[in-house]
């Protein structure tokens, strides 16, 4: 895995963790946060599978 790929995955993982914390704080009621979380996870998985 290339260094840039690792950095991208790290940043995406941080975004997922941030979204998850905000979702927990909102008790999973915020639709926009749910969409952002879903998009971040999808992007992370796509990047992880393409860089393997």
C-alpha positions in Angstrom: 0.0 0.0 0.0 1.4 3.4 -1.0 2.0 6.1 1.6 -0.7 8.4 0.1 -3.2 5.5 0.2 -2.5 5.1 3.9 -3.0 8.8 4.5 -6.3 8.8 2.6 -7.5 5.8 4.6 -6.5 7.5 7.9 -8.3 10.7 7.0 -11.4 8.8 6.0 -11.3 6.7 9.2 -11.1 10.0 11.2 -14.1 11.3 9.3 -16.1 8.1 10.1 -15.2 8.4 13.8 -16.2 12.0 13.9 -19.6 11.3 12.1 -20.2 8.4 14.5 -19.6 10.6 17.5 -22.0 13.2 16.2 -24.6 10.5 15.4 -24.4 9.2 18.9 -24.8 12.7 20.3 -27.9 13.1 18.2 -29.2 9.7 19.1 -29.1 8.7 15.4 -32.0 11.1 14.6 -30.1 13.4 12.2 -30.7 12.3 8.6 -27.9 14.5 7.2 -25.4 12.9 9.6 -26.6 9.4 8.7 -26.1 10.2 5.0 -22.6 11.7 5.6 -21.7 8.6 7.7 -22.9 6.3 5.0 -21.0 8.1 2.3 -17.8 8.2 4.4 -18.0 4.4 5.1 -18.7 3.7 1.4 -15.7 5.8 0.3 -13.4 4.2 2.9 -14.4 0.7 1.8 -14.0 1.6 -1.9 -10.6 3.1 -1.2 -9.5 0.2 0.9 -10.5 -2.4 -1.6 -8.8 -0.5 -4.5 -5.5 0.0 -2.7 -5.2 -3.7 -1.5 
